[in-house]
Amino acid sequence: MNKNYCWVAQIDVFTKTPGKGNSAGVVLEADKLTSQEMQAIAFKAGFSETVFVQKSQVADVTLRYFMPEKETPLCGHGTIGAIWYYLESRPVDQLLTIETKAGILEVTYESASGTVSMRQQEAKFIPYDGESERLCQQLGIEVADLLPGKPIVYGYTGVWTLLVPVKEPKILAQMVADNQQFPKLLPAYPEASIHPFAPSHKSDLRYEARHFSGVKAGVLEDAVTGTASGVIGAYDLHYCSTRSFKERFTIGQGHALDRFGKVEVSAWYQGVAIQVAIKGTACEARQFSLSF
């Protein structure tokens, strides 16, 4: 890799159809790149996240994730895409550890199906400290559209997002957002994203969702989000499943951007802690050279 030149692969994740799902940029053999160079590449590539694959002293591989305007500790779809691209030419099942700024996580590659599963961090929830009426107004919905009896909370499995449960998928479709206003709506985590979701009427989905990115993300909306889908799995287990110690289901996302994709989510109790894993497919859309 030359100092001012690299190859970027566009990997479309949570789909097997190029142009659908969520795109991530992936740069292999990125050990010689500085943080400033990785940020410049991510800005020019323009994806919601670009992932840089490096060697690790404590895991099988290191992944660093850059939005167009900042580095983020973890990205679900970026992890699925990067590991799929890193391993898809090796036709054997593999279990890897990945070093991230959110900790060391496990990923599994299943060669027959071409899917990648990733463990996320232990789930955490914090009550929403803002005004629900003001939040709904900003999203273009009414307080009456919220799912009765289910709280709005900050959720974390590696990255903080605000979970907003609503009654119907059609409410998701009418939402609007201006993420420059998010810091005023999110006092505890002003750079967090907002992730509304609704119970689905489709037999193969439990929930449908949208994801409005945080103020410094460089994009307004992410098509299909892995980390936030994992948080929904933990939310479902903690707030909705009174008798279950494990839940497994599929979330659909991306309709609003015509980039629909599906995320398989598992959540289970390990003692009192909630553990989460997500699973998805990927495909290569294109490769392109980038100077920086």
Phi, psi and chi 1 to 4 in degrees:
 res  aa     phi    psi   chi1   chi2   chi3   chi4
   1 MET       -  124.9  180.0 -179.3  -64.3      -
   2 ASN   -77.9  161.5  -64.4  -35.0      -      -
   3 LYS   -59.3  -42.3  178.4  176.9  175.3   58.5
   4 ASN  -113.7   28.8  -63.0  -46.8      -      -
   5 TYR  -154.7  135.8  171.3   86.7      -      -
   6 CYS  -154.1  165.2   71.7      -      -      -
   7 TRP  -100.8  134.2  -77.1   95.9      -      -
   8 VAL  -119.1  131.0 -179.9      -      -      -
   9 ALA  -100.1  131.5      -      -      -      -
  10 GLN   -90.3  114.2  176.7 -175.2  -29.5      -
  11 ILE  -110.0  122.8  -53.1  -59.7      -      -
  12 ASP   -93.2  124.6  -69.5  -16.3      -      -
  13 VAL  -113.8  150.0 -172.8      -      -      -
  14 PHE    67.5   30.9  -57.2  123.5      -      -
  15 THR  -161.5  162.1 -177.4      -      -      -
  16 LYS  -113.2   10.1  -68.8 -174.6  176.1  180.0
  17 THR  -113.6  114.0  -55.4      -      -      -
  18 PRO   -55.1  137.0  -27.1   36.0      -      -
  19 GLY    94.2   -6.6      -      -      -      -
  20 LYS  -113.7 -177.6  -61.2  -62.6 -178.4 -179.7
  21 GLY    64.0 -152.5      -      -      -      -
  22 ASN  -119.3  128.2 -159.9   -0.6      -      -
  23 SER   -84.7  137.9  -63.4      -      -      -
  24 ALA  -129.9  143.1      -      -      -      -
  25 GLY   -84.5  143.2      -      -      -      -
  26 VAL  -131.9  129.3  178.6      -      -      -
  27 VAL  -120.5  116.7  178.2      -      -      -
  28 LEU   -85.2  162.3  -59.7  178.8      -      -
  29 GLU    50.5   52.6  -60.1  178.6   -0.7      -
  30 ALA   -97.3   19.4      -      -      -      -
  31 ASP   -63.3  -31.7  -60.2  -86.8      -      -
  32 LYS   -86.1   -5.2  -65.7 -177.6  179.1 -179.6
  33 LEU   -80.0  138.6  -66.8  171.4      -      -
  34 THR   -81.6  166.1   66.6      -      -      -
  35 SER   -59.7  -39.1  -64.2      -      -      -
  36 GLN   -65.2  -38.8  -67.7   76.8   14.0      -
  37 GLU   -68.5  -40.7  -70.8  170.9  -27.0      -
  38 MET   -62.7  -40.1  -73.8 -172.7  -84.6      -
  39 GLN   -64.0  -39.9 -173.2   64.1   77.5      -
  40 ALA   -65.2  -40.6      -      -      -      -
  41 ILE   -64.0  -45.3  -68.5  167.2      -      -
  42 ALA   -61.9  -38.4      -      -      -      -
  43 PHE   -64.2  -44.9  179.4   81.1      -      -
  44 LYS   -72.3  -34.6  -67.5 -166.8   73.5  172.4
  45 ALA   -66.9  -39.4      -      -      -      -
  46 GLY    83.3    5.8      -      -      -      -
  47 PHE   -77.6  161.3  -58.5  111.6      -      -
  48 SER   -59.9  -34.4   57.8      -      -      -
  49 GLU  -143.5  140.4  -81.8   88.0    8.9      -
  50 THR  -117.0  132.9  -63.2      -      -      -
  51 VAL  -109.0  134.3 -172.6      -      -      -
  52 PHE  -113.6  122.4  -63.3   85.5      -      -
  53 VAL   -96.0  123.2 -177.8      -      -      -
  54 GLN  -132.2  167.4  -59.6  177.2  -40.3      -
  55 LYS   -72.6  160.1  -64.0  176.4 -177.8  177.4
  56 SER  -136.0  146.0  172.5      -      -      -
  57 GLN   -90.4  -14.3  -60.9  -63.2  -41.5      -
  58 VAL  -122.7   -5.4  -64.9      -      -      -
  59 ALA  -144.7 -178.6      -      -      -      -
  60 ASP   -71.6  -30.5  -67.6  -53.6      -      -
  61 VAL  -159.9  153.4   67.9      -      -      -
  62 THR  -107.7  136.5  -65.3      -      -      -
  63 LEU  -120.1  131.1  -61.6 -176.1      -      -
  64 ARG  -119.2  138.9  -67.1 -176.3   66.3 -178.6
  65 TYR  -119.1  124.3  -47.2   88.9      -      -
  66 PHE  -123.0  124.3  -75.1   79.6      -      -
  67 MET   -76.7  171.9  -62.9  176.0  173.0      -
  68 PRO   -58.4  -26.1  -29.6   37.8      -      -
  69 GLU  -120.0   -5.9  -63.8 -177.2    9.7      -
  70 LYS  -163.8  161.9   69.4  171.3 -174.9  175.4
  71 GLU   -84.6  144.2 -174.4  173.3    7.6      -
  72 THR  -123.4  147.0 -174.4      -      -      -
  73 PRO   -69.7  -25.9   21.2  -31.7      -      -
  74 LEU  -156.0  147.2 -175.1   66.5      -      -
  75 CYS  -144.9  121.1  170.6      -      -      -
  76 GLY   -66.2  -53.7      -      -      -      -
  77 HIS   -68.6  -31.4   84.7  -82.1      -      -
  78 GLY   -64.5  -39.1      -      -      -      -
  79 THR   -65.5  -48.3  -59.7      -      -      -
  80 ILE   -57.5  -47.1  -60.7  -70.0      -      -
  81 GLY   -65.9  -43.2      -      -      -      -
  82 ALA   -67.4  -43.5      -      -      -      -
  83 ILE   -69.8  -38.4  -64.8  -59.9      -      -
  84 TRP   -59.6  -45.8  177.5   86.7      -      -
  85 TYR   -68.0  -37.7 -175.2   55.8      -      -
  86 TYR   -66.5  -33.2 -179.9   66.3      -      -
  87 LEU  -111.1   -8.4  -66.0  178.0      -      -
  88 GLU   -67.0  -17.6   63.7   92.8   21.9      -
  89 SER   -87.8    1.1   61.9      -      -      -
  90 ARG  -113.6   97.8  -50.5  173.3 -165.9 -175.7
  91 PRO   -78.3   53.4   31.1  -35.1      -      -
  92 VAL  -138.8  148.7  -67.0      -      -      -
  93 ASP   -65.4  142.9  -66.2   -8.2      -      -
  94 GLN  -144.6  146.4  -65.0 -160.5   43.2      -
  95 LEU  -115.6  122.6  171.3   65.1      -      -
  96 LEU  -123.7  154.4  -61.4  179.0      -      -
  97 THR  -105.0  141.0   54.5      -      -      -
  98 ILE  -122.5  135.3   58.7  170.6      -      -
  99 GLU   -90.6  123.1  179.6 -176.5   -4.3      -
 100 THR  -132.2  170.1   75.8      -      -      -
 101 LYS   -77.8   -1.1  -69.1 -166.1  172.8 -177.4
 102 ALA  -100.0    5.9      -      -      -      -
 103 GLY   117.6 -179.3      -      -      -      -
 104 ILE   -92.7  124.1  -64.0  176.7      -      -
 105 LEU  -121.5  161.0  -54.0  174.8      -      -
 106 GLU  -102.8  140.0  -70.5 -176.1   -7.6      -
 107 VAL  -130.9  148.0  -64.7      -      -      -
 108 THR  -126.2  131.4  -58.1      -      -      -
 109 TYR  -108.9  125.2  175.0   70.1      -      -
 110 GLU  -106.6  109.2  -60.9  175.7   18.0      -
 111 SER   -66.8  -36.3   59.0      -      -      -
 112 ALA   -63.5  -40.2      -      -      -      -
 113 SER   -98.7  -12.2   59.5      -      -      -
 114 GLY    67.5   30.2      -      -      -      -
 115 THR  -107.4  154.0   56.9      -      -      -
 116 VAL  -122.6  132.7  177.6      -      -      -
 117 SER  -112.0  142.6  -55.0      -      -      -
 118 MET  -136.0  135.9   67.6  172.2  -73.0      -
 119 ARG   -79.4  144.0  -72.0  -80.5  -62.6  -89.5
 120 GLN  -110.9 -179.5  -62.4 -177.2    0.6      -
 121 GLN   -71.9  159.7  -67.4  -73.4   79.0      -
 122 GLU   -54.3  135.6  177.2 -175.5  -43.8      -
 123 ALA   -71.5  142.3      -      -      -      -
 124 LYS  -132.9  146.9  -58.6  175.5 -175.4  177.3
 125 PHE  -133.5  142.1  -62.4  105.7      -      -
 126 ILE  -133.8  133.3  -66.8  176.9      -      -
 127 PRO   -58.1  144.7  -23.5   33.6      -      -
 128 TYR   -66.5  131.2  177.9   48.8      -      -
 129 ASP  -105.1   11.5   55.9  -16.7      -      -
 130 GLY  -104.0 -168.6      -      -      -      -
 131 GLU   -98.9  120.0  -59.6  175.6   12.4      -
 132 SER   -61.8  -38.9  -63.3      -      -      -
 133 GLU   -64.5  -42.3 -175.6  173.2   -6.2      -
 134 ARG   -67.5  -39.2 -173.1  179.7  178.4 -165.6
 135 LEU   -61.2  -48.3  173.0   66.9      -      -
 136 CYS   -61.5  -41.1  -69.7      -      -      -
 137 GLN   -60.6  -41.9 -176.3  179.5   27.3      -
 138 GLN   -65.3  -31.7  179.3   63.7   37.8      -
 139 LEU   -87.4   -2.5  -66.4  174.8      -      -
 140 GLY    79.3   24.2      -      -      -      -
 141 ILE  -127.6  177.7   63.2  173.6      -      -
 142 GLU  -105.4  157.3  -55.0  -69.7  -23.9      -
 143 VAL   -58.5  -33.2  172.2      -      -      -
 144 ALA   -65.6  -14.7      -      -      -      -
 145 ASP   -80.0  -14.1  -66.2  -35.3      -      -
 146 LEU   -68.8  150.1  -63.3  173.6      -      -
 147 LEU   -72.2  118.4 -169.7   62.3      -      -
 148 PRO   -60.0  138.1  -22.0   33.3      -      -
 149 GLY    78.9   -0.6      -      -      -      -
 150 LYS  -115.7  127.7  -57.8  -55.9  176.1 -172.9
 151 PRO   -79.1  153.2   31.0  -37.2      -      -
 152 ILE   -83.5  125.9  -60.9  171.8      -      -
 153 VAL  -141.8  155.3  -63.5      -      -      -
 154 TYR   -77.8  132.6  -64.6  102.0      -      -
 155 GLY  -124.2  149.5      -      -      -      -
 156 TYR  -143.2  129.2  172.2   92.3      -      -
 157 THR  -135.6   28.7   54.5      -      -      -
 158 GLY   143.5  -30.4      -      -      -      -
 159 VAL  -142.8  139.3  179.6      -      -      -
 160 TRP   -79.5  136.3  -73.5  102.5      -      -
 161 THR  -142.7  154.7 -169.4      -      -      -
 162 LEU   -95.6  119.6 -173.7   73.7      -      -
 163 LEU   -90.8  124.0  -64.5  171.3      -      -
 164 VAL  -123.6   97.2 -176.8      -      -      -
 165 PRO   -79.3  130.2   25.7  -29.4      -      -
 166 VAL  -124.0  167.8  -61.4      -      -      -
 167 LYS   -71.0  -42.1  -66.3  177.2  178.5  176.7
 168 GLU  -137.5  148.0  -64.0  -85.0   -8.5      -
 169 PRO   -58.0  -31.1  -28.1   37.0      -      -
 170 LYS   -64.9  -24.8   65.8 -178.4 -179.6 -178.3
 171 ILE   -69.0  -37.4  -63.2  169.6      -      -
 172 LEU   -59.0  -40.4  -61.7  173.9      -      -
 173 ALA   -64.5  -28.2      -      -      -      -
 174 GLN   -90.9   -0.9   70.8 -171.2   48.3      -
 175 MET   -71.1  147.9  -75.3 -175.5  172.8      -
 176 VAL  -129.1  160.8  -64.9      -      -      -
 177 ALA  -155.0  148.0      -      -      -      -
 178 ASP  -129.2  100.0  176.3    3.4      -      -
 179 ASN   -70.9   -8.8   58.3    4.9      -      -
 180 GLN   -69.0  -17.1  -61.6  -55.0  -55.2      -
 181 GLN   -92.1   -8.6  -56.9  -58.6  -45.6      -
 182 PHE   -59.9  -40.4  -74.3    6.0      -      -
 183 PRO   -56.8  -29.7  -28.6   37.9      -      -
 184 LYS   -74.6  -26.3  -59.4  175.2 -176.1  177.5
 185 LEU   -90.3  -18.0  -59.1  170.3      -      -
 186 LEU  -123.1   73.0  -51.1  173.9      -      -
 187 PRO   -57.4  -41.5  -22.7   32.9      -      -
 188 ALA   -72.7  -37.5      -      -      -      -
 189 TYR  -135.0   77.0  -63.4   97.6      -      -
 190 PRO   -62.8  -18.9   19.1  -30.4      -      -
 191 GLU   -99.0    6.9  -66.4 -173.7   12.5      -
 192 ALA   -72.1  161.4      -      -      -      -
 193 SER   -89.5  172.8   55.9      -      -      -
 194 ILE  -122.7  128.2  -64.6  178.6      -      -
 195 HIS  -126.3   88.1 -165.0   74.8      -      -
 196 PRO   -78.3  146.8   26.5  -30.5      -      -
 197 PHE  -150.0  159.8   65.1  100.8      -      -
 198 ALA  -144.7  148.7      -      -      -      -
 199 PRO   -59.6  136.4  -22.0   33.1      -      -
 200 SER   -90.6  152.1  178.9      -      -      -
 201 HIS   -93.2   -3.5  -58.5  -57.7      -      -
 202 LYS   -86.3  140.4  -61.8  177.3 -179.1  177.9
 203 SER   -66.1  -26.9   60.3      -      -      -
 204 ASP   -95.0    2.1   60.6  -25.7      -      -
 205 LEU  -127.2  142.9  -57.6  175.3      -      -
 206 ARG   -92.6  -37.9 -178.1  169.8  -62.4 -175.1
 207 TYR  -135.7  156.2  -65.1  106.0      -      -
 208 GLU  -121.5  152.9  -62.8  178.0   42.5      -
 209 ALA  -150.0  165.5      -      -      -      -
 210 ARG  -132.6  164.2  -67.7 -178.0   71.2  176.0
 211 HIS  -140.9  111.7 -173.4   84.5      -      -
 212 PHE   -97.5  117.5  -61.0  111.0      -      -
 213 SER   -71.2  159.2  -57.4      -      -      -
 214 GLY   -67.9  171.0      -      -      -      -
 215 VAL   -61.1  -31.1   61.8      -      -      -
 216 LYS  -104.8   16.1  -66.7 -175.2  177.6 -179.9
 217 ALA   -72.9  -27.9      -      -      -      -
 218 GLY    89.8   -7.3      -      -      -      -
 219 VAL  -136.0  157.3  -64.5      -      -      -
 220 LEU   -86.9  -44.4  174.7   58.9      -      -
 221 GLU  -135.2  137.2 -176.5  169.8   -3.4      -
 222 ASP   -99.4  137.5 -133.9   -7.7      -      -
 223 ALA   -68.7  -59.0      -      -      -      -
 224 VAL  -137.6  114.5 -167.3      -      -      -
 225 THR  -106.8  126.5   43.9      -      -      -
 226 GLY   -78.9  -49.6      -      -      -      -
 227 THR   -63.2  -45.5  -55.9      -      -      -
 228 ALA   -66.4  -32.2      -      -      -      -
 229 SER   -64.9  -38.5  -66.9      -      -      -
 230 GLY   -61.2  -38.7      -      -      -      -
 231 VAL   -64.5  -37.0  179.2      -      -      -
 232 ILE   -62.4  -38.6  -68.5  178.9      -      -
 233 GLY   -58.9  -44.0      -      -      -      -
 234 ALA   -66.7  -39.6      -      -      -      -
 235 TYR   -61.7  -46.1 -177.7  102.2      -      -
 236 ASP   -58.8  -44.3  179.9   89.5      -      -
 237 LEU   -66.8  -40.9 -173.3   61.7      -      -
 238 HIS   -77.9  -40.8 -175.8   65.9      -      -
 239 TYR  -105.7  -16.5  -68.0  103.9      -      -
 240 CYS  -120.2  -27.0  -53.9      -      -      -
 241 SER  -105.6   90.8  -58.0      -      -      -
 242 THR   -74.2  -20.9   57.5      -      -      -
 243 ARG  -113.7   -7.3  -62.4 -177.6 -179.7  178.9
 244 SER   -97.9  145.1  177.2      -      -      -
 245 PHE  -105.0   -3.3  -73.4   91.2      -      -
 246 LYS  -154.0  139.6 -176.9  172.3 -176.3  177.5
 247 GLU  -130.0  143.7  -70.3  -69.3  -25.8      -
 248 ARG  -141.4  125.8 -179.6  178.2  -64.6  164.4
 249 PHE  -161.2  178.5   53.8   82.6      -      -
 250 THR  -118.8  140.3  -58.8      -      -      -
 251 ILE  -114.3  136.0  -62.9  170.9      -      -
 252 GLY  -106.2  140.7      -      -      -      -
 253 GLN  -154.3  156.3 -166.0 -178.0  -29.9      -
 254 GLY   108.3   -2.0      -      -      -      -
 255 HIS   -56.1  -42.0  -80.4  -56.1      -      -
 256 ALA   -63.6  -24.4      -      -      -      -
 257 LEU  -107.6    8.9  -59.5  177.2      -      -
 258 ASP    55.5   39.3 -167.7   27.3      -      -
 259 ARG  -135.4   50.7  -65.8 -168.9   65.0  103.0
 260 PHE   -60.3  140.9 -178.4   73.1      -      -
 261 GLY  -151.8  168.2      -      -      -      -
 262 LYS  -125.3  140.2  -64.5 -179.9  179.9 -179.8
 263 VAL  -120.9  124.7 -174.1      -      -      -
 264 GLU   -86.2  129.7  -64.7 -179.2   46.0      -
 265 VAL  -123.7  136.3  179.5      -      -      -
 266 SER  -125.3  138.5  -62.2      -      -      -
 267 ALA  -140.0  137.9      -      -      -      -
 268 TRP  -151.5  156.0   64.6   95.3      -      -
 269 TYR   -84.3  134.0  -80.0  102.8      -      -
 270 GLN  -124.2   93.7 -172.5  170.9  -45.2      -
 271 GLY    70.7 -127.5      -      -      -      -
 272 VAL   -95.2   -7.8  -62.8      -      -      -
 273 ALA   -86.1  148.7      -      -      -      -
 274 ILE  -101.9  123.3  -63.3  177.6      -      -
 275 GLN  -102.7  151.6  -56.4  -65.4  -31.4      -
 276 VAL  -137.7  144.0  170.5      -      -      -
 277 ALA  -140.3  148.5      -      -      -      -
 278 ILE  -124.0  159.2   61.2  169.3      -      -
 279 LYS  -144.6  140.8 -178.5  177.5 -179.1  179.5
 280 GLY  -165.0  169.3      -      -      -      -
 281 THR   -99.1  177.0   58.0      -      -      -
 282 ALA  -159.8  165.5      -      -      -      -
 283 CYS  -152.5  154.7   61.0      -      -      -
 284 GLU   -87.7  126.2 -177.0  178.1  -21.3      -
 285 ALA   -91.4  -42.5      -      -      -      -
 286 ARG  -171.6  167.9   61.4 -178.2  176.9  127.5
 287 GLN  -125.2  147.6  -68.6 -170.6   25.8      -
 288 PHE  -150.5  151.8   57.5   96.5      -      -
 289 SER   -90.8  149.2   59.8      -      -      -
 290 LEU  -139.7  127.5 -166.7  103.0      -      -
 291 SER   -97.0  149.2   60.3      -      -      -
 292 PHE  -149.3      -   58.4   94.2      -      -
